[in-house]
Amino acid sequence: MDSLAKQRIDALREELEEHNYKYYVLSAPVISDHDFDLKMKELQDLEARYPEYTDPNSPTQRVGSDINKNFIQAEHRYPMLSLSNTYSEEEVTDFYNRTQKSLNEPFELVCELKYDGTSVSLIYENGVLTQAITRGDGTRGDVVTDNVKTIRSIPLKLRGKHYPERFEIRGEILMPWEVFESLNKEREQQEEPLFANPRNAASGTLKLQNASVVASRRLDSYFYYLLGEDLPADEHYENLQYAKSWGFKVSDAVRKCGTLDEVFEFIRYWDIERRNLPVATDGIVLKVNSLRQQRNLGFTAKSPRWAISFKFQAEKALTRLNSVSFQVGRTGTVTPVANLEPVQLSGTLVKRASLHNADIINSLDLHIGDMVYVEKGGEIIPKITGVDKDARFLTGEKVQFIKNCPECGTPLVREPGEAAFYCPDENDCEPQIKGKIEHFVSRKAMDIHIGSENIEHFYKAGLIKNVADLYDLKAQDIVYLERWGEKSARNFLESIRESLKVPFERVLFALGIRYVGETVAKRLANSLHSIDCIMSADIWKLTEVDEIGDRIAQSVIRYFSDEKNRLLIERLRKTGVQMEIDRKILSEKTTKLGGLTFVISGTFSKHSRDEYKAMIEKNGGKNVASVSSKTDYVLAGDNMGPAKLEKAQKLGVKIIDEDFFLEMI
């Protein structure tokens, strides 16, 4: 059973990391918030039940990042934490009762609409906007001040006089439905990829380098949280009213509630009325009104105890299934897509929906021509959730999953325990070739500055057929292509030269070996040190590496047993791509913390959490996510999680601060 649990944990981590990347970096999610939350909850439960499989780099241990390296980054003075999500009135009641028990005194809740945009924190000094920072990873974010200044609903100078000398205000940057639909229509005409929803359109717009283009997108904003040392009131609701008087766009829907009945009345009203709003919303946020009571309730490691979000149930529609097509992804996974009779859903016209895999198709018992229920959770890519079998007549053939790759004709493979079929011909299947190149150049891999559209151009022009071809490109090869000039070609080629400095563990990740994500690549690189050692390792050598199981080991062996992949490695090696761990890094490794296990909790002043994790690994220690009897030390900063503190004290685990830790190393 433990091995099955480990396999499921590994699969969830890899899947969630991929969704995090698509959501925060590419702004192109493929599942709903609700489905993502369910997968995250499953992983959290499994990690709690099997603490021996903890991993400091698990998706459960971090807030997803939207950082873009083209922007300067800045630290958040106050961390931008995420809210705990609820989906039922019972869970709201639990939150209310929990708060009542903790405070043991009367309290009010403030109910607000949960706007579905991209989060931003604005800093004002002496009534003037001085900085705008995206949420990023919750600790650091991108500085997008120039772009934010183009949004007309955001005041550059405040009205009135009675505002603090310095304060922050947080809210959502939004793209109105009308603008979103107009933008997608324009992109469709130009044969450009469509935005999945207004949130991703807003996020992508805010990261554009040209502020004039940002201005043309007509973004909007709503603000909902004031922070600072000298706020005008000790009530959240009152501070929002002050903010409104200073010129901020604060929703008129904000309401103080003294009872649960009032909260539920607010939720039920807006679950219907939100469809008439000009911008996207996906729920309600409930906050304890008193700032004093908020301070008393405090925080968990990832979210405040004084606030939750209630997510609306996804909207459904009934429409006809016209056909099913099959798409091939980067790793060869084949995804079935339903082509539908167009239907209005959550403010947009839906023509396609994901069917996920063969098991889903079989469970739905789909036939061409069926009337199907389509759902859009959080206005993301829709999915089919059911069939109206009472409406079934004169339908076509039963939908069957294909047996051969729709792109290259190779017979599809389905590994034991896996839900998906995939095409094993990774070197001759066009979507896989282009997908591998897109993965190779991505920020967390080789960080080469080229987007998917230009990869498509290069591929069609015959300039690249694999990742090694990137290093053979010359300026004269690309300057004549559409949208390219001498400056853009020079910048692109410079980023290729810079990629030769990318450390080996990221190179290994960039190769796109099936099941080898960031964490696995780092483990393999740190244990075996070079590509040659990894290529020559047998299954026993590979599975000796911490957290590498049979499935990953077999995948690595399969990759390097392909002569085309070995030739690709040699071409990359000859260009100067790093194929081993830097000797200086190896020489700097110590065993000062050898055999010691650490849990990190709280916020720190001298180094970031990630820097401390790197120090622990560099000195032979191990990072784990949760406190257990096997934990040697808890490295504690400010606002340490109370649950971890309680467990550490109960188990007698030593709690140290950053000064003590720095002395240890």
N, C-alpha and C positions, 0 to 999 in steps of 0.2 A: 504493500500500500504506500510506503514511504517513497518508493521510486516513482509511482504514478503521481503522487503529490508533487514531487520535484519536477516531473515533466510538465505538469499543469502550471506550476509556478513559473517555470522558464518560458512556457508558451505565452502566458499572460503578460509577463514582463516585456517580452519582445513585441507583442501586439500593442500593448499600451504605449511603449516607447515610440513605435511607429505612428500611432495615432497622435501622441504628443507632438511629434515632429511635423505631421501634416497640419495639425491645428495651429501650433504656435509659430512655426517657422515658415511653412508654405502657405498658411491661411487657406488650406483646402481640406477640411475634415471629410471623412467618409462615413462616420457613424454619429448618432445623436448623443447629446450630453447624457441622456438617461441611460443609454446602453453603455457608454463609457463609464459612468458612475457605478453601474452594476458590475462591470468587469473589475474596476478598481476595488470595490467592496469585496468581491470574491478573492482577489489577491491579498487584501489586508487580512481577511479571515484565515486564509491558508498560511500566511507568514506568521500569524499569531499562534496557529496550531503546530507549526513546524519551525520553531525559532532557529534550528540548526541550519536552515537554508536562508537565513537573513543575508541581505546584500545592501551595503550602503548606497549603491547606485540604483536600487529598485525604484520604479516609478512612484511607489508609495512614500518615498522619502524626500520627494522634492515637489515643488510647484512648477508646472510646465513653464518654459521660457519662451518669450517672443522676441528675444534680443536679436538685433540685426547689426552685424559688424560695421556696416556703413555709417552708423551713428556713434557718437560719443556716448559712453555709459556713465551713469551717476548712481550713487547709493541713495536708497530711500531713507530719509531720517526716521520715518515710522514704517516698519515692514508692511507691505500690501498683502495681507493674508486672504485666503479664499474662505468662503462661507460653507458650512455644512448644508447639504441639500436634503430636503424632505419632499415626499411625493403624496402624502395622505394627510387627512385631517387628524388622524390618530397620532401621527408623528408630531404634528403641530401641538396637539394637546400634551404630548409627552414633554416637549420643549417648555411649554407654559408651566406645567407642574414642576419640572426640574428647576426652572428659574424661581418659581414661588418658594420651593423648599430651600434653595440656596440663599435667597435674600431674607426670607422670613419677615417680610414687611411689604406693604402695598407697593405696586409698581405699574407703570404704563408701558405699552408697546407702541411703537411707531410703525405703521404699515406703509410700504412704498412699492411702486412698480419696479420690477427687476428688468431694467433695460438690457437688451441683447446687443451690446456693442463691444467696443474695445476700451479697456479701463485706462484711465490717465490720472495723474496727480499733478495739480498746478500749484506753483509756489508764488505767493505775492509778498512783496516787501514794499512798505510805505504806499500801498494802494496800487502798485504796478506789477503786472505779470513779469516774472523774472525767469521762470523755468517751467517746462512741461516734461514730465517723465512718464514713459509707459510702465505698465506693471512689471514687465520682464520676468525674472524668476522670483519676484516678491521682495528681494533684497536689493537688486540693481535693475535698472531699466534703461531704455534708450531715451536720450534727450531729443525731443521732437518739437522744441519751442517754436521754430520758424514755421513749421507746418501747422501747429495749433493756432498760431496767430492768424491764419487764413480763415478760421472758422468764425463766422460772424456772430454767433450766439455766445462766444466767449469774450468777456470784457478784458481789454488790454489795460484800462485804467478803471478803478472802481468808482461807483457813484457814492455820494455822501461822504462822511468823515469818520464815523464811529466804527472803525474796523481795527483789528490788531496790527501792530507794526509788522509782524511776520506771521503768516499762517499758510497751511496747505488746504486745498479743497479737492476732493476726489469725485469722479463721475465717469460717465460713459460717452465716448465719441460714437456717433451713430450716422448711418446713411439712411435717409428716409426712403420708404418703399418706392415712391415715385421716381426718385433719382436712381435707385438701384435698378428698377426695371428698364429705365432709359439707357443706363450704362451697359447693361447686359445686351440690350437690343443692338446697340452700337458695336459691341464686341463680337456679337454673332455675325453681323454684316461684314466685319473685318476678319472673320474666321479665327478669332482669338478665343482662348478658353474662357468659359463663363464663370462668374463668381457663384459659389454655392448658395450664399445668402447675404443679406445686408451687413451682418457682423464681419464676415471675412472681407467684404468689399471695403468696409470702413478701416479694418486693420491693414489691408494691403495699401490703401490710399495713404494712411498716416505714415507709412514707411517709404513712400516715394521720395526720391532725391530732389525732384523739381517742385518747389512750393507753389508755383503757378498752376501746375496740374492739380495739386491738392485743392487749391482754391476753386478750380472749375468743377470739382466733384460735389460741392455744396453740402459738406458734412454738417451735422448738427450736434448738440450736446445737451446732457442733463446732469445736474450735480446733486450729490446726496450725502456728503460726509465732510465735516469740517474738523481740522486738527490744528493744534497749536498750544502754546503755553499760556496764552492770555485770551481765551475765547470769551465772547460776550455773555454767555449763559451757561448754566450747568445742565441744560436740557438739550438733547439732540434736535428735537423739533423746533425749539426756539432759535437755535443756531442756524437752522435751515432758513427760517424766516428772515433772520438778519442777512444771510447770504443772498437771498432773493432781493432784499432792499439794496444790496451793493451792486446789483446788476447781473447776478448769475441766474441761469435758467434752472429753476427748481420746479419740479412737477406740482401742479395743483392737486394731484391725486393723493399726496401725502396726508395721512390721517392718524391722529392719536386714538388709541383704543384702550379701554380700561377693562374689558372683559373678553373672554374667548368668543362669545357670540358676535361681538363687534368685529373681531378679527375674521371670523368665518364669513360674515356678511360682506366684508371688503373683498375677500378672496373670491367668493362666488360672483359678485358683481363684475369684477375685472376679468374673470375667466371668460366672460361673454363680451364685455364692452371693449376689451383690448383689440378685438378684430377691427374696430373703427379707428384705432390710433394711426397716426402717420408714420410711426416708427415701430420696430420690432420689440416685443417684450416676451419673456419666457417664464415669468413667475412673479412672486411677491417676496419682498424682503421684510422680515420682522426684526426690529431692534428695540432693546430696552432703552427707554427714553432718557433716564437719568444718567449723566456721565459718572457720577459718584457710584451708582449701582453697577455701571459697566466696569469700572475699575475693580470693584469688589468681586465681580464674577470672573474677571480675568480672561486668560486665553489658554487654549491647548497649543500644541506645537504648530498646528497648521491653521487654526481658525479661532475666532472669538467665541466665548461661551454665551455672550449676551446678544447674539444675532444668529438667525438661520435664514435660508431661502426656501420658499415653497415653490416647486416647479410645476407648472401647469401640465396636465396630460396632453399628449400630442393630438393634434387635430386629424380627423380621418375624412376620407372621401371615397365614393364608389365610382369606379370607371372600368372600361373594357381593356382586357389584355390583348393587344394586337399581334405581338411576336416576342420572341426572346433571343437576344444576341449574347455573345460570349466575349469577354475582354481578357487579355493577358497582361499581368502585372510584371514588375521588375524582377521578382524572384520566380516568375513562371506560373504563379497562382492564377487559375482561370476563374473569373467571376461572372456569373450569369446576370444579365440586366434585362428587366422587363420593359418593353416598349408599349406605352399606354395611349389610349385615347386621351388627348389633353384635358386636364381638369384643374380648376382653381383650388388651391390648398395653401392655407397660411399666407395669403397675399401674393402667391406666385403661381404661374402656370406650370403644372407638372406634366412631363411627357415620358419620363423614365424613372425606374425605381430599381433598387438593388434586390436581388434574390439570394445573395450571399454564397450559397453552396448547394450541392446536390441533395443533401439531407433536407434542407429547407424546401426545395422544390418538391421532393417526395412527400413531405409532411403536409404541404398545401394541396396536393393532388391537383395541380394546375393543368388546365387545357387552354389552348389558344381560343380566344373568344369569350373566356370566362369574365364575369363581372367580379372585380377584385376590390378589396378594401386597401387603400393606400394611406400610410401614416407618415407625418413629418414631425419627428420629435425635435423641438427646438429649431425648427425651420432649416434642418440640415438635409442632406440627400435622403429622399424618401425611400420607404420600403413597403413591400406588400405584406400585410399581416393576416389576411384571410380571404376566403372565397365565398360569394353568395351562391351557394349550390342550388338554392330554390329558383334562381334566375337562369340556370344552365339549360340551354336548348340550342340545337344546331351548332354546337361548339365544334372546334377542330380537334386535331390530334392532341394526345397527352404530351405535356412538355417533358422531354428526356434530356438528361445531361449528356453533352457530347463526349465522344470517346477519343477524338483526335484534336490536336491543337488547331484552332481556327486560323492561325497565322502561318504556321509552317508544316502542319499536317502530322507532326510527330505524335505517336500514341501517348495519351496522358497517363500520369502515375498518381496513385493515392497511397501514401504511406500509412501503415497501421497506426491507429489512434488519431489520425489527422482528419479534419473535416473537409479540407480542400483538395481538389485535383490540381496537378501542376504539370507544365511542359518541361521535360528534363533537358531539352536541347537548348541550353542557355547561350551557346555561342553562335547559333544560326537563326534564332527566332527574333525577328525585328523588334517587337516591343521590349523584349528582355535586353537586347543589345542597347537600345536607347535608354531604358530604365537603369541599366548598370552604369552607363555614362553619367546620367543625372545624379545617381547616388554617389559616384566617385567624386564629382565636383562639388558636392554639397558642403555646407559650412563645417559640419562636424567631421567631415572626412578630409578631402584635400583642399577645400576652400578655394576653388578656381572660379573666377567670376564670369560665369556664363549660365544663362537660363535655359529652360527646356525648349523654348521656341528657337533659340539659336542653335541648340544641339540638333534640333530637327532640320534646320537649314543646312548645317554642316553635313549631316548624314545624307540628306537628299542630294547634296552637291558632290558626294563621294569623297569628302575630305576626312571623315572619321568612320571607322567600322568597329573600333574598340577603344578602350581608354588609353592604350599606349599611343594611338594615333594622335592624340592631343599634343604630345610632346614633339611631334614632327612638324606641326603647323608653323608656317612662316607668315609674316605680315602680308606678303604679296598674294598668299592663298585666300585671304579673307577680306581685304579692303574693298574688293569689287562687289561683295555680297550686299544685299539690301540691308539698310540700317547700320552698316558698318563704315567706318572711316579710319583715318590714320590714328587718331587719338584713342578711339575705342579698341582698335586692334592692338595698339601699344599697351593699353591698360590690361587687356586680356592676356597678352603674352607675358607681361610682368607677373601676373598672378600665377601663371604656369611656372615661371622661374621660382617664385616664392614657395610654391607647393613642394619643391625639392627639399625644403627645410622641415616639412611636416613630419613629426615623429613616427616611428615605426608602428606603434599601436594603432594610430589613426590610419596609416596606410593599409594595415591588415583589415581594419573595419571597412575601408573604402573599396576593397576588392569585391565586396558584396557576396561573400560566401554565405550560403544558406545557413541560418541559425546563429551566425557569428555577428552579434550586435556589438555595441561599444564596449560593454562590460566584458563579454567573452573575449573580444580582441585584446583588451588590456590584460586579461588574465593569461592568455596564451603568450603574448609578447613578453610580459614580465617573467614568465616561467621558463620559456624556451629561447628567448633573446633574439632569434633571427629567423628569417623566412626559410633558410636552408634546414634548420633544426625542425621547424614545423612541417616542412614538406617531407622530411625523412622519418618523421615520428610515426610509430605504429599506434594501434588503438590503446594498448596498455600505457604507452608513454603519454598519450594525450589525456586519458582519463585519470592519470595521476595529478593533473593540474586541477587546482581547487575549482569546484563547481562545473567541471566539464564532464558531461555524461556520455553514454554510448551514442545517443542521437547526434549530438554536436560533433563528437569525434568521427563518426562515420561520414558526416557531411564534409568535414575538413579533408578526410582521406579521399573521398569521392572527387572533391574539387581538384586536388593536386594530382590525382591519378589521370586526369585529362591532359593529354599532351598539349592541347591548345592553350590551356591555362598556364602550364609550365613555360611555354614559349612567351606568353604574355608577361610573366614575371621577369623573364630574362630581358625582354625589351625595356621594361620599366627600370630594371636595375641599371642597364646601360645608360639610361638618360640621367641617372643620379638620384632617383627616388630612394628614400631610406628603406633599407631592407634588414635592418637590425637595430636593436636598442642602442642608443648613443652610449659610447664607452664611458663618457664623463658621468652620465646619469647612473650607470652601473657602479662606477667607482665611488659615487656619493652615497649609494645605499649602505645602510648600517643595520646592525642587529640590536640596537639599543632598546627597541621595543619588541624584540623577538618573542613570539609566543603570547603576547599580551593582546587582549581584545578590548576595544573601546566603543562606547556609545557617546555620540555628540548630541547635546541638546541645548537650545537657547540661542541667543545672539551674542556676538563677540565684538570687541573693539579693536584688537590688534591684528587679527587675521579673519578671513571669512571661514565659514564652515567647510567649504570645499578645499581651501588651503590647508586647514587642519587635517582633513581626511587624507590629503596628499602627503602631509608630513608623517602621519601615522604609517601609511603604506611604505613610504621611502625608508623609514626606520625599522621596518620588519613587523610592524603591528598589523592588526586587522580591524576594520570597521564593521560594526553590525548595527542593525536598526533598533533592536529592542533589548531591554535589560533582561538578563537571565542569570542563573547561578554560574554560568560560564563567563560572565562579563568581569573583567578585571577593574576597569575604571569607567566612570562617567565623566566626560569633559563637559562641564556645565558653564553656560554663559548666563546672561540676563534672561528673565522670563523662561526659565527652564520648565519643561512640561511637568505639571504636578503629578501625573500618573507615573512618569519615569522616576521622579524624585521619590515618590512613595514606595515604588517597587525596589529601587536601589537601597533605600534605608531598610526595608523589610528583609532584603537578602544580604545586607551588610556589604554591598559593593561600595568601594571607595569613590567619593565624589571629589573631583579636583577642578581648580579654575585654570584659566589659560596661562597665568604666570607659572604655576606649578608644572604644567605640562611642558612649557618652553624650557624650563630648567631640566626636565627629564631628558630632553633631546639635545 
